[in-house]
Amino acid sequence: LGENGKINVRFGKGSKGTGHKRRWVPMMDGLDQLLMWYLKQVRPLLSDEDSGPLFVSEKGERLDRDTSRQNLRRRQIEMGFKDDEIFSPHQLRHAFATKQTERGVDLLTLKTLLGHVDVATTFTYSTPGSDFLEKRIRMSQEKWRKQLLSDEQTQ
């Protein structure tokens, strides 16, 4: 499906009470290549089964959120990250939302990608930096300047 395929997220982050939200997410930014590397080189070391959960622990079991959170933290510490540099998987969701907003992805599309029910939740995930804001203001000013010049020429 799509240019580089899509991932069917069946057990993504779910809010309290509503459970997991299934969704299709396009594989962008080289994810298709990274996923193929994982499937061919890494996953066979963890599990000898071709079916079942995509991401498995070193024991060959479904990777749960606590295991992934603990492993990410442990590996960052092993790599020498300072306490204020360590990030969580949830912070990666926020970084993804911010990056997509800076690339021009609209909030409704981003809402679907993140599996949110309410666009207000998505809005809180995206915090573009000052460079992004300055760029958008300049683009808007240029658009209005061109529109004014066009209107003057037609009169």
DSSP file with accessible surface (Angstrom, degrees, kcal/mol):
  #  RESIDUE AA STRUCTURE BP1 BP2  ACC     N-H-->O    O-->H-N    N-H-->O    O-->H-N    TCO  KAPPA ALPHA  PHI   PSI    X-CA   Y-CA   Z-CA
    1    1 A L              0   0  134      0, 0.0     4,-0.5     0, 0.0     3,-0.1   0.000 360.0 360.0 360.0 130.3    0.0    0.0    0.0
    2    2 A G        -     0   0   58      1,-0.2     4,-0.1     2,-0.2     0, 0.0  -0.059 360.0 -56.1  77.7 178.6    1.4    3.4   -0.9
    3    3 A E  S    S+     0   0  184      1,-0.2    -1,-0.2     2,-0.1     3,-0.1   0.915 138.3  12.5 -63.0 -45.8    4.8    4.3   -2.3
    4    4 A N  S    S-     0   0   64      1,-0.4    -1,-0.2    23,-0.2    -2,-0.2   0.267 117.0-105.2-115.9   9.5    6.8    2.7    0.5
    5    5 A G        -     0   0   17     -4,-0.5    22,-2.6    21,-0.0    -1,-0.4  -0.188  30.1-102.2  92.6 173.2    4.0    0.7    2.1
    6    6 A K  E     -A   26   0A  81     20,-0.3     2,-0.5    -4,-0.1    18,-0.0  -0.955  17.1-130.9-135.6 155.3    2.0    1.2    5.3
    7    7 A I  E     -A   25   0A  43     18,-3.1    18,-2.7    -2,-0.3     2,-1.0  -0.912  16.0-138.0-107.0 132.4    2.1   -0.4    8.8
    8    8 A N  E     -A   24   0A  52     -2,-0.5     2,-0.8    16,-0.2    16,-0.2  -0.808  18.7-156.2 -88.8 103.5   -1.1   -1.6   10.4
    9    9 A V  E     +A   23   0A  32     14,-3.0    14,-1.9    -2,-1.0     3,-0.1  -0.745  27.9 158.7 -84.0 110.8   -0.8   -0.4   14.0
   10   10 A R  S    S+     0   0  113     -2,-0.8    -1,-0.2    12,-0.2    12,-0.1   0.701  72.9  34.2-104.0 -28.2   -3.0   -2.8   15.9
   11   11 A F  S    S+     0   0  114      9,-0.1     3,-0.1    10,-0.1    -1,-0.1  -0.293  84.2 143.4-125.3  48.4   -1.6   -2.4   19.4
   12   12 A G        -     0   0   13      9,-0.3     9,-0.1     1,-0.2    10,-0.0  -0.129  64.6 -53.3 -77.5-179.3   -0.6    1.3   19.5
   13   13 A K        -     0   0   97      7,-0.1     8,-0.4   101,-0.1     2,-0.4  -0.297  60.8-166.0 -56.6 131.3   -0.8    3.6   22.4
   14   14 A G        -     0   0   28      6,-0.2     6,-0.2    -3,-0.1     2,-0.1  -0.941  16.5-122.6-122.2 144.2   -4.3    3.7   23.8
   15   15 A S  B >>  -B   19   0B  51      4,-0.6     4,-1.4    -2,-0.4     3,-0.9  -0.402  49.6 -73.1 -80.1 164.3   -5.8    6.1   26.2
   16   16 A K  T 34 S+     0   0  207      1,-0.2    -1,-0.1     2,-0.2     2,-0.0  -0.312 116.1   2.8 -59.4 126.3   -7.3    5.0   29.5
   17   17 A G  T 34 S+     0   0   89      1,-0.1    -1,-0.2    -3,-0.1    -2,-0.0  -0.014 119.4  72.1  92.2 -32.1  -10.6    3.3   29.0
   18   18 A T  T <4 S-     0   0   87     -3,-0.9    -2,-0.2     1,-0.2    -1,-0.1   0.666  84.2-153.2 -94.1 -15.8  -10.7    3.4   25.2
   19   19 A G  B  <  -B   15   0B  37     -4,-1.4    -4,-0.6     2,-0.1    -1,-0.2  -0.193  44.1 -13.4  76.8-169.4   -8.0    0.8   24.5
   20   20 A H        -     0   0  111     -6,-0.2     2,-0.6   -10,-0.1    -6,-0.2  -0.349  59.1-141.2 -69.9 146.2   -5.8    0.5   21.5
   21   21 A K        -     0   0   43     -8,-0.4    -9,-0.3    -9,-0.1     2,-0.2  -0.936  13.7-144.1-112.1 113.0   -6.6    2.4   18.3
   22   22 A R        +     0   0  165     -2,-0.6     2,-0.3   -12,-0.1   -12,-0.2  -0.524  33.5 152.5 -74.0 141.7   -6.0    0.6   15.1
   23   23 A R  E     -A    9   0A  33    -14,-1.9   -14,-3.0    -2,-0.2     2,-0.5  -0.980  44.1-116.0-163.6 158.0   -4.7    2.6   12.2
   24   24 A W  E     -A    8   0A 136     -2,-0.3   -16,-0.2   -16,-0.2    -2,-0.0  -0.889  30.2-168.5 -98.7 131.5   -2.7    2.5    9.0
   25   25 A V  E     -A    7   0A  30    -18,-2.7   -18,-3.1    -2,-0.5     2,-0.1  -0.979  20.5-124.3-124.5 125.1    0.5    4.6    9.1
   26   26 A P  E     -A    6   0A  49      0, 0.0     2,-0.8     0, 0.0   -20,-0.3  -0.384  22.9-122.0 -67.1 144.0    2.6    5.3    5.9
   27   27 A M        +     0   0   25    -22,-2.6     2,-0.2    -2,-0.1     3,-0.2  -0.797  48.6 161.2 -87.8 109.5    6.2    4.3    6.1
   28   28 A M    >   +     0   0   72     -2,-0.8     3,-1.4     1,-0.2    -3,-0.0  -0.739  42.3  37.3-123.1 171.2    8.2    7.4    5.4
   29   29 A D  T 3  S-     0   0  108      1,-0.3    -1,-0.2    -2,-0.2    -2,-0.0   0.843 132.4 -50.8  57.6  37.6   11.7    8.8    5.9
   30   30 A G  T 3> S+     0   0   29     -3,-0.2     4,-2.2     3,-0.1    -1,-0.3   0.583  99.0 132.9  81.8   8.9   13.4    5.5    5.1
   31   31 A L  H <>  +     0   0   58     -3,-1.4     4,-3.1     1,-0.2     5,-0.3   0.881  68.7  59.5 -61.5 -35.1   11.3    3.4    7.5
   32   32 A D  H  > S+     0   0   37      1,-0.2     4,-2.0     2,-0.2    -1,-0.2   0.925 108.5  44.2 -59.8 -41.0   10.7    0.8    4.8
   33   33 A Q  H  > S+     0   0  144     -3,-0.2     4,-2.2     2,-0.2    -1,-0.2   0.911 114.1  49.2 -70.2 -40.7   14.5    0.2    4.6
   34   34 A L  H  X S+     0   0  103     -4,-2.2     4,-2.4     1,-0.2    -2,-0.2   0.919 111.4  49.7 -64.5 -41.0   14.9    0.2    8.4
   35   35 A L  H  X S+     0   0   24     -4,-3.1     4,-2.9     2,-0.2    -2,-0.2   0.902 109.4  51.1 -66.2 -40.1   12.1   -2.3    8.8
   36   36 A M  H  X S+     0   0   92     -4,-2.0     4,-2.3    -5,-0.3     5,-0.3   0.910 109.7  50.9 -63.6 -40.1   13.5   -4.6    6.1
   37   37 A W  H  X>S+     0   0  142     -4,-2.2     4,-3.2     2,-0.2     5,-0.8   0.945 111.9  47.4 -60.1 -46.8   16.9   -4.5    7.9
   38   38 A Y  I  X>S+     0   0   26     -4,-2.4     5,-3.1     1,-0.2     4,-1.3   0.934 113.3  47.6 -60.6 -46.0   15.1   -5.4   11.2
   39   39 A L  I  <5S+     0   0   65     -4,-2.9    -1,-0.2     1,-0.2    -2,-0.2   0.860 121.9  34.5 -65.7 -35.6   13.1   -8.2    9.6
   40   40 A K  I  <5S+     0   0  139     -4,-2.3    -2,-0.2    -5,-0.2    -1,-0.2   0.848 132.3  22.5 -88.0 -36.4   16.1   -9.7    7.8
   41   41 A Q  I  <5S+     0   0  121     -4,-3.2    -3,-0.2    -5,-0.3    -2,-0.1   0.796 129.4  26.2-104.7 -34.2   19.0   -9.1   10.3
   42   42 A V  I >X<S+     0   0   36     -4,-1.3     3,-1.6    -5,-0.8     4,-0.7   0.892 110.3  55.9-102.5 -52.5   17.6   -8.6   13.8
   43   43 A R  H >><S+     0   0   19     -5,-3.1     4,-2.4     1,-0.3     3,-1.5   0.875 101.2  59.7 -57.7 -38.4   14.3  -10.3   14.3
   44   44 A P  H 34 S+     0   0   72      0, 0.0    -1,-0.3     0, 0.0    -2,-0.1   0.814 102.2  55.8 -60.2 -24.5   15.6  -13.8   13.2
   45   45 A L  H <4 S+     0   0  146     -3,-1.6    -2,-0.2     1,-0.2     3,-0.1   0.738 114.8  38.6 -74.9 -22.3   18.1  -13.5   16.1
   46   46 A L  H << S+     0   0   45     -3,-1.5     2,-0.3    -4,-0.7    -1,-0.2   0.715 128.0  14.0-100.0 -28.6   15.2  -13.0   18.6
   47   47 A S     <  -     0   0   16     -4,-2.4    -1,-0.3     9,-0.1    13,-0.1  -0.985  49.3-153.3-151.2 140.0   12.6  -15.4   17.2
   48   48 A D  S    S+     0   0  149     -2,-0.3     2,-0.3    -3,-0.1    -1,-0.1   0.386  72.2  98.6 -94.1   5.2   12.6  -18.2   14.8
   49   49 A E        -     0   0  113      1,-0.1    -2,-0.1     2,-0.1    11,-0.0  -0.732  58.5-158.4 -93.9 140.0    8.9  -17.7   13.9
   50   50 A D  S    S+     0   0  166     -2,-0.3     2,-0.2    -6,-0.0    -1,-0.1   0.641  78.9  52.7 -86.5 -18.4    7.9  -15.7   10.8
   51   51 A S  S    S+     0   0   84      3,-0.0    -2,-0.1     0, 0.0     0, 0.0  -0.562  80.2  57.4-108.8 178.9    4.4  -14.9   12.2
   52   52 A G  S    S+     0   0   50     -2,-0.2     3,-0.0    10,-0.0     0, 0.0  -0.589  95.3   2.2  98.5-162.1    3.3  -13.3   15.5
   53   53 A P        -     0   0   28      0, 0.0     3,-0.1     0, 0.0     0, 0.0  -0.255  58.3-140.0 -63.8 145.1    4.3  -10.0   16.9
   54   54 A L  S    S+     0   0   60      1,-0.2     2,-0.6     9,-0.1   -11,-0.0   0.940  90.4  46.2 -69.4 -49.1    6.5   -7.8   14.8
   55   55 A F  S    S+     0   0  103      8,-0.1     8,-2.4    -3,-0.0     2,-0.3  -0.863  75.0 176.9-103.3 121.7    8.6   -6.5   17.7
   56   56 A V  B     -C   62   0C   8     -2,-0.6     6,-0.2     6,-0.2    -9,-0.1  -0.868  25.7-118.4-124.0 155.7    9.8   -9.1   20.1
   57   57 A S    >   -     0   0   19      4,-3.2     3,-2.2    -2,-0.3     6,-0.1  -0.210  45.0 -90.2 -78.9 178.6   12.1   -9.0   23.2
   58   58 A E  T 3  S+     0   0  127      1,-0.3    -1,-0.1     2,-0.1     5,-0.0   0.706 130.2  59.1 -64.9 -16.6   15.3  -10.9   23.5
   59   59 A K  T 3  S-     0   0  172      2,-0.1    -1,-0.3     3,-0.0     3,-0.1   0.430 119.9-111.2 -88.2  -2.7   13.2  -13.8   24.9
   60   60 A G  S <  S+     0   0   25     -3,-2.2     2,-0.2     1,-0.3    -2,-0.1   0.585  77.6 126.5  83.7  10.9   11.1  -13.9   21.7
   61   61 A E  S    S-     0   0  121      1,-0.1    -4,-3.2   -14,-0.0    -1,-0.3  -0.623  74.6 -74.2 -99.1 161.0    8.0  -12.5   23.3
   62   62 A R  B     -C   56   0C 128     -6,-0.2     2,-0.5    -2,-0.2    -6,-0.2  -0.247  53.6-116.9 -52.0 131.4    5.9   -9.5   22.3
   63   63 A L        -     0   0   58     -8,-2.4     2,-0.2    -6,-0.1    -8,-0.1  -0.621  34.3-157.1 -74.6 119.4    7.7   -6.4   23.2
   64   64 A D     >  -     0   0   81     -2,-0.5     4,-2.3     1,-0.1     5,-0.2  -0.538  27.7-105.9 -97.3 168.9    5.7   -4.5   25.8
   65   65 A R  H  > S+     0   0  176      1,-0.2     4,-2.5     2,-0.2     5,-0.2   0.857 117.0  52.2 -64.1 -36.7    5.9   -0.8   26.6
   66   66 A D  H  > S+     0   0   73      2,-0.2     4,-2.7     1,-0.2    -1,-0.2   0.925 110.2  48.7 -66.8 -40.6    7.7   -1.2   29.9
   67   67 A T  H  > S+     0   0   39      2,-0.2     4,-2.7     1,-0.2     5,-0.2   0.938 113.9  45.5 -63.4 -46.0   10.4   -3.3   28.3
   68   68 A S  H  X S+     0   0   40     -4,-2.3     4,-2.4     1,-0.2     5,-0.2   0.915 114.0  49.5 -65.6 -39.7   10.9   -0.9   25.4
   69   69 A R  H  X S+     0   0  113     -4,-2.5     4,-2.2    -5,-0.2    -2,-0.2   0.939 114.1  44.7 -63.2 -46.7   11.0    2.1   27.8
   70   70 A Q  H  X S+     0   0  127     -4,-2.7     4,-2.9     1,-0.2    -2,-0.2   0.907 114.1  49.1 -65.8 -41.4   13.5    0.5   30.1
   71   71 A N  H  X S+     0   0   34     -4,-2.7     4,-2.6    -5,-0.2     5,-0.2   0.891 110.1  51.0 -66.8 -39.7   15.7   -0.7   27.3
   72   72 A L  H  X S+     0   0   46     -4,-2.4     4,-2.0    -5,-0.2    -2,-0.2   0.946 113.9  44.9 -61.7 -45.8   15.7    2.7   25.6
   73   73 A R  H  X S+     0   0  124     -4,-2.2     4,-2.3    -5,-0.2    -2,-0.2   0.939 113.2  50.1 -63.1 -46.9   16.7    4.4   28.9
   74   74 A R  H  X S+     0   0   93     -4,-2.9     4,-2.6     1,-0.2    -1,-0.2   0.924 111.4  48.4 -59.2 -43.8   19.4    1.7   29.7
   75   75 A R  H  X S+     0   0  105     -4,-2.6     4,-1.7     1,-0.2    -1,-0.2   0.864 109.2  52.6 -68.9 -34.1   21.0    2.1   26.2
   76   76 A Q  H  <>S+     0   0    5     -4,-2.0     5,-2.6    -5,-0.2     4,-0.3   0.916 110.6  48.0 -66.1 -40.1   21.0    5.9   26.4
   77   77 A I  H ><5S+     0   0   89     -4,-2.3     3,-1.7     1,-0.2    -2,-0.2   0.933 110.0  52.2 -64.0 -44.0   22.8    5.6   29.8
   78   78 A E  H 3<5S+     0   0  127     -4,-2.6    -1,-0.2     1,-0.3    -2,-0.2   0.829 106.8  54.4 -60.3 -31.9   25.3    3.1   28.3
   79   79 A M  T 3<5S-     0   0  142     -4,-1.7    -1,-0.3    -5,-0.2    -2,-0.2   0.472 124.0-105.0 -82.5  -3.3   25.9    5.6   25.4
   80   80 A G  T < 5 +     0   0   56     -3,-1.7    -3,-0.2    -4,-0.3    -2,-0.1   0.654  59.3 164.6  92.5  15.6   26.8    8.3   28.0
   81   81 A F      < -     0   0   62     -5,-2.6    -1,-0.2    -6,-0.1     2,-0.1  -0.412  35.5-125.9 -62.9 140.1   23.7   10.4   27.8
   82   82 A K    >>  -     0   0  139      1,-0.1     3,-2.0    -2,-0.1     4,-1.0  -0.470  28.7-101.8 -80.6 161.6   23.4   12.8   30.7
   83   83 A D  G >4 S+     0   0  134      1,-0.3     3,-0.6     2,-0.2    -1,-0.1   0.867 123.5  51.0 -53.8 -39.7   20.2   12.8   32.8
   84   84 A D  G 34 S+     0   0  140      1,-0.2    -1,-0.3     3,-0.0    -3,-0.0   0.552 108.7  53.4 -78.8  -4.6   18.8   15.9   31.1
   85   85 A E  G <4 S+     0   0   97     -3,-2.0    -1,-0.2     2,-0.1    -2,-0.2   0.589  81.9 107.0 -99.9 -15.3   19.5   14.3   27.6
   86   86 A I    <<  -     0   0   22     -4,-1.0     2,-0.3    -3,-0.6   -13,-0.1  -0.444  51.0-168.5 -71.6 134.8   17.6   11.1   28.2
   87   87 A F        -     0   0   70     -2,-0.2   -11,-0.1   -15,-0.1    -2,-0.1  -0.871  12.1-134.5-124.2 158.5   14.3   10.8   26.4
   88   88 A S     >  -     0   0   37     -2,-0.3     4,-1.4     1,-0.1     3,-0.2  -0.623  31.1-106.3-104.8 166.0   11.3    8.4   26.5
   89   89 A P  H  > S+     0   0   42      0, 0.0     4,-1.3     0, 0.0     3,-0.2   0.883 122.5  56.6 -57.9 -35.1    9.4    6.7   23.7
   90   90 A H  H  > S+     0   0   70      1,-0.2     4,-1.7     2,-0.2     3,-0.3   0.893 101.9  54.5 -65.6 -37.4    6.5    9.2   24.5
   91   91 A Q  H  > S+     0   0  101      1,-0.2     4,-2.4     2,-0.2    -1,-0.2   0.828 101.9  59.1 -65.3 -27.9    8.9   12.1   23.9
   92   92 A L  H  X S+     0   0   88     -4,-1.4     4,-2.7    -3,-0.2    -1,-0.2   0.869 101.8  54.1 -66.5 -35.6    9.6   10.6   20.5
   93   93 A R  H  X S+     0   0   43     -4,-1.3     4,-2.4    -3,-0.3    -2,-0.2   0.921 109.9  47.1 -61.1 -43.3    5.9   10.9   19.7
   94   94 A H  H  X S+     0   0   58     -4,-1.7     4,-2.6     2,-0.2    33,-0.3   0.916 112.0  49.6 -64.7 -42.1    6.1   14.6   20.6
   95   95 A A  H  X S+     0   0   55     -4,-2.4     4,-2.7     2,-0.2    -2,-0.2   0.906 110.8  50.5 -63.6 -41.8    9.2   15.0   18.5
   96   96 A F  H  X S+     0   0   70     -4,-2.7     4,-2.6     2,-0.2     5,-0.2   0.940 111.0  48.6 -59.6 -47.2    7.5   13.2   15.5
   97   97 A A  H  X S+     0   0    0     -4,-2.4     4,-2.1     1,-0.2    -2,-0.2   0.920 113.0  47.5 -61.2 -43.3    4.4   15.5   15.8
   98   98 A T  H  X S+     0   0   21     -4,-2.6     4,-2.6    27,-0.3    -1,-0.2   0.942 112.3  48.9 -64.7 -45.0    6.6   18.6   15.9
   99   99 A K  H  X S+     0   0  106     -4,-2.7     4,-1.4     1,-0.2    -2,-0.2   0.914 111.7  48.9 -63.1 -42.4    8.7   17.5   13.0
  100  100 A Q  H  <>S+     0   0    6     -4,-2.6     5,-2.6     2,-0.2     4,-0.3   0.893 110.8  50.8 -66.0 -37.6    5.6   16.7   10.9
  101  101 A T  H ><5S+     0   0   23     -4,-2.1     3,-1.7    -5,-0.2    -2,-0.2   0.932 108.6  51.5 -63.3 -44.2    4.1   20.1   11.7
  102  102 A E  H 3<5S+     0   0   62     -4,-2.6    -1,-0.2     1,-0.3    -2,-0.2   0.789 106.3  55.5 -64.2 -25.6    7.3   21.8   10.7
  103  103 A R  T 3<5S-     0   0  128     -4,-1.4    -1,-0.3    -5,-0.2    -2,-0.2   0.483 126.0-102.1 -83.2  -6.3    7.1   19.9    7.4
  104  104 A G  T < 5 +     0   0   47     -3,-1.7     2,-0.3     1,-0.3    -3,-0.2   0.558  66.5 154.1 100.1   8.4    3.6   21.3    6.8
  105  105 A V      < -     0   0   37     -5,-2.6    -1,-0.3    -6,-0.2    -2,-0.1  -0.559  44.9-121.2 -70.8 131.0    1.5   18.2    7.7
  106  106 A D     >  -     0   0   84     -2,-0.3     4,-2.3     1,-0.1     5,-0.2  -0.289  17.3-113.1 -73.6 159.6   -1.9   19.5    8.9
  107  107 A L  H  > S+     0   0   55      1,-0.2     4,-2.7     2,-0.2     5,-0.2   0.827 113.3  56.3 -64.9 -32.9   -3.3   18.7   12.3
  108  108 A L  H  > S+     0   0  113      2,-0.2     4,-1.7     1,-0.2    -1,-0.2   0.916 110.5  44.7 -67.5 -39.4   -6.1   16.5   11.1
  109  109 A T  H  > S+     0   0   65      2,-0.2     4,-2.4     1,-0.2    -2,-0.2   0.940 114.6  48.9 -65.9 -44.8   -3.7   14.2    9.3
  110  110 A L  H  X S+     0   0    0     -4,-2.3     4,-2.5     1,-0.2     6,-0.2   0.893 106.0  57.9 -63.0 -38.3   -1.3   14.2   12.2
  111  111 A K  H  X>S+     0   0   52     -4,-2.7     5,-2.2     1,-0.2     4,-1.0   0.925 109.1  45.4 -56.1 -45.0   -4.3   13.4   14.5
  112  112 A T  H  <5S+     0   0   83     -4,-1.7     3,-0.5     1,-0.2    -2,-0.2   0.919 111.0  52.2 -67.3 -43.8   -4.9   10.3   12.5
  113  113 A L  H  <5S+     0   0   21     -4,-2.4    -1,-0.2     1,-0.2    -2,-0.2   0.888 114.2  43.0 -60.0 -39.2   -1.2    9.3   12.4
  114  114 A L  H  <5S-     0   0    6     -4,-2.5    -1,-0.2    -5,-0.2    -2,-0.2   0.606 110.5-121.5 -84.2 -12.8   -0.9    9.6   16.2
  115  115 A G  T  <5 +     0   0    9     -4,-1.0     2,-0.2    -3,-0.5    -3,-0.2   0.765  54.6 158.0  80.0  24.4   -4.3    7.8   16.8
  116  116 A H      < -     0   0   21     -5,-2.2    -1,-0.2    -6,-0.2     3,-0.1  -0.569  37.6-156.1 -82.4 148.6   -5.8   10.7   18.7
  117  117 A V  S    S+     0   0  111     -2,-0.2     2,-0.4     1,-0.2    -1,-0.1   0.850  83.1  46.8 -84.7 -38.7   -9.6   11.0   19.1
  118  118 A D  S >> S-     0   0   89      1,-0.1     4,-1.2    -7,-0.1     3,-1.0  -0.880  70.4-145.6-113.5 130.6   -9.5   14.8   19.7
  119  119 A V  H 3> S+     0   0   52     -2,-0.4     4,-2.5     1,-0.3     5,-0.1   0.780  98.9  69.4 -64.5 -22.8   -7.5   17.2   17.6
  120  120 A A  H 3> S+     0   0   52      1,-0.2     4,-1.4     2,-0.2    -1,-0.3   0.880  96.9  51.9 -62.9 -35.4   -6.9   19.3   20.7
  121  121 A T  H <> S+     0   0   58     -3,-1.0     4,-0.9     1,-0.2     3,-0.3   0.934 109.1  49.6 -64.3 -44.7   -4.7   16.5   22.0
  122  122 A T  H >X S+     0   0    0     -4,-1.2     4,-1.0     1,-0.2     3,-0.9   0.898 104.7  59.2 -60.8 -40.2   -2.7   16.6   18.8
  123  123 A F  H >< S+     0   0  138     -4,-2.5     3,-0.6     1,-0.3    -1,-0.2   0.883 103.1  51.9 -57.8 -38.4   -2.3   20.3   19.1
  124  124 A T  H 3< S+     0   0   90     -4,-1.4    -1,-0.3    -3,-0.3    -2,-0.2   0.731 104.2  58.7 -72.9 -20.1   -0.6   19.9   22.5
  125  125 A Y  H << S+     0   0   15     -3,-0.9     2,-0.7    -4,-0.9   -27,-0.3   0.749  93.7  73.9 -76.1 -27.8    1.9   17.4   21.0
  126  126 A S    <<  +     0   0   16     -4,-1.0    -1,-0.1    -3,-0.6   -31,-0.1  -0.819  49.0 162.5 -99.3 115.9    3.2   19.8   18.4
  127  127 A T        -     0   0   99     -2,-0.7   -29,-0.1   -33,-0.3    -3,-0.0  -0.696  20.0-164.3-130.8  78.6    5.5   22.6   19.6
  128  128 A P        -     0   0   35      0, 0.0   -29,-0.1     0, 0.0   -30,-0.0  -0.286  21.7-113.1 -64.6 151.3    7.4   24.0   16.6
  129  129 A G     >  -     0   0   34      1,-0.1     4,-1.9   -31,-0.1     3,-0.3  -0.157  30.0 -95.9 -79.4 175.9   10.5   26.1   17.3
  130  130 A S  H  > S+     0   0   90      1,-0.2     4,-2.7     2,-0.2     5,-0.2   0.831 121.8  59.4 -64.9 -32.1   11.0   29.8   16.7
  131  131 A D  H  > S+     0   0  129      1,-0.2     4,-2.4     2,-0.2    -1,-0.2   0.916 106.2  48.7 -61.7 -41.9   12.7   29.2   13.4
  132  132 A F  H  > S+     0   0   28     -3,-0.3     4,-2.6     2,-0.2    -2,-0.2   0.930 111.6  48.9 -62.3 -46.3    9.6   27.5   12.1
  133  133 A L  H  X S+     0   0   89     -4,-1.9     4,-2.4     1,-0.2    -2,-0.2   0.925 111.6  48.9 -61.9 -43.5    7.4   30.3   13.3
  134  134 A E  H  X S+     0   0   91     -4,-2.7     4,-2.6     1,-0.2    -1,-0.2   0.928 111.3  50.2 -62.6 -42.9    9.6   32.9   11.7
  135  135 A K  H  X S+     0   0  123     -4,-2.4     4,-2.5     1,-0.2    -2,-0.2   0.921 111.4  48.3 -60.8 -45.9    9.6   31.0    8.4
  136  136 A R  H  X S+     0   0  118     -4,-2.6     4,-2.4     2,-0.2    -1,-0.2   0.892 111.2  50.1 -64.7 -39.1    5.8   30.7    8.4
  137  137 A I  H  X S+     0   0   96     -4,-2.4     4,-2.8    -5,-0.2    -2,-0.2   0.939 111.3  48.6 -64.3 -45.1    5.4   34.4    9.1
  138  138 A R  H  X S+     0   0  144     -4,-2.6     4,-2.5     1,-0.2    -2,-0.2   0.907 111.3  50.3 -62.0 -40.8    7.7   35.3    6.3
  139  139 A M  H  X S+     0   0   95     -4,-2.5     4,-2.4     2,-0.2    -1,-0.2   0.926 111.9  47.8 -62.0 -43.0    5.8   32.9    3.9
  140  140 A S  H  X S+     0   0   57     -4,-2.4     4,-2.5     2,-0.2    -2,-0.2   0.919 111.2  50.0 -64.8 -43.7    2.5   34.5    4.9
  141  141 A Q  H  X S+     0   0  117     -4,-2.8     4,-2.5     1,-0.2    -1,-0.2   0.913 111.4  49.1 -61.4 -41.6    3.9   38.0    4.4
  142  142 A E  H  X S+     0   0   72     -4,-2.5     4,-2.6     2,-0.2     5,-0.2   0.908 109.9  51.8 -65.7 -39.8    5.2   37.1    1.0
  143  143 A K  H  X S+     0   0  152     -4,-2.4     4,-2.1     1,-0.2    -2,-0.2   0.934 112.6  44.8 -61.8 -45.7    1.9   35.6    0.0
  144  144 A W  H  X S+     0   0  161     -4,-2.5     4,-2.7     2,-0.2    -2,-0.2   0.890 111.0  54.0 -66.8 -38.1    0.0   38.7    1.1
  145  145 A R  H  X S+     0   0  121     -4,-2.5     4,-2.5     1,-0.2     5,-0.2   0.948 110.5  46.5 -61.6 -45.1    2.6   41.0   -0.7
  146  146 A K  H  X S+     0   0  127     -4,-2.6     4,-2.4     1,-0.2    -1,-0.2   0.901 111.9  51.5 -63.1 -39.7    2.1   39.0   -3.9
  147  147 A Q  H  X S+     0   0   94     -4,-2.1     4,-2.4    -5,-0.2    -1,-0.2   0.924 110.4  48.2 -64.5 -42.6   -1.7   39.2   -3.5
  148  148 A L  H  X S+     0   0  101     -4,-2.7     4,-2.3     2,-0.2    -2,-0.2   0.918 112.5  48.4 -63.9 -44.1   -1.6   43.0   -3.0
  149  149 A L  H  X S+     0   0   69     -4,-2.5     4,-2.0     2,-0.2    -1,-0.2   0.908 111.8  50.0 -62.8 -40.8    0.6   43.5   -6.0
  150  150 A S  H  X S+     0   0   53     -4,-2.4     4,-1.5    -5,-0.2    -2,-0.2   0.909 110.6  49.5 -62.8 -44.1   -1.7   41.3   -8.1
  151  151 A D  H  X S+     0   0   65     -4,-2.4     4,-0.8     1,-0.2    -2,-0.2   0.898 109.9  51.3 -63.6 -38.4   -4.7   43.3   -6.9
  152  152 A E  H >< S+     0   0  128     -4,-2.3     3,-0.5     1,-0.2    -1,-0.2   0.884 108.7  51.5 -66.0 -37.9   -3.0   46.6   -7.8
  153  153 A Q  H 3< S+     0   0  163     -4,-2.0    -1,-0.2     1,-0.2    -2,-0.2   0.808 107.5  52.2 -71.0 -29.6   -2.1   45.4  -11.3
  154  154 A T  H 3<        0   0  109     -4,-1.5    -1,-0.2    -5,-0.2    -2,-0.2   0.639 360.0 360.0 -82.4 -12.1   -5.7   44.4  -12.0
  155  155 A Q    <<        0   0  191     -4,-0.8    -3,-0.0    -3,-0.5    -4,-0.0  -0.306 360.0 360.0 -86.9 360.0   -7.2   47.7  -11.0
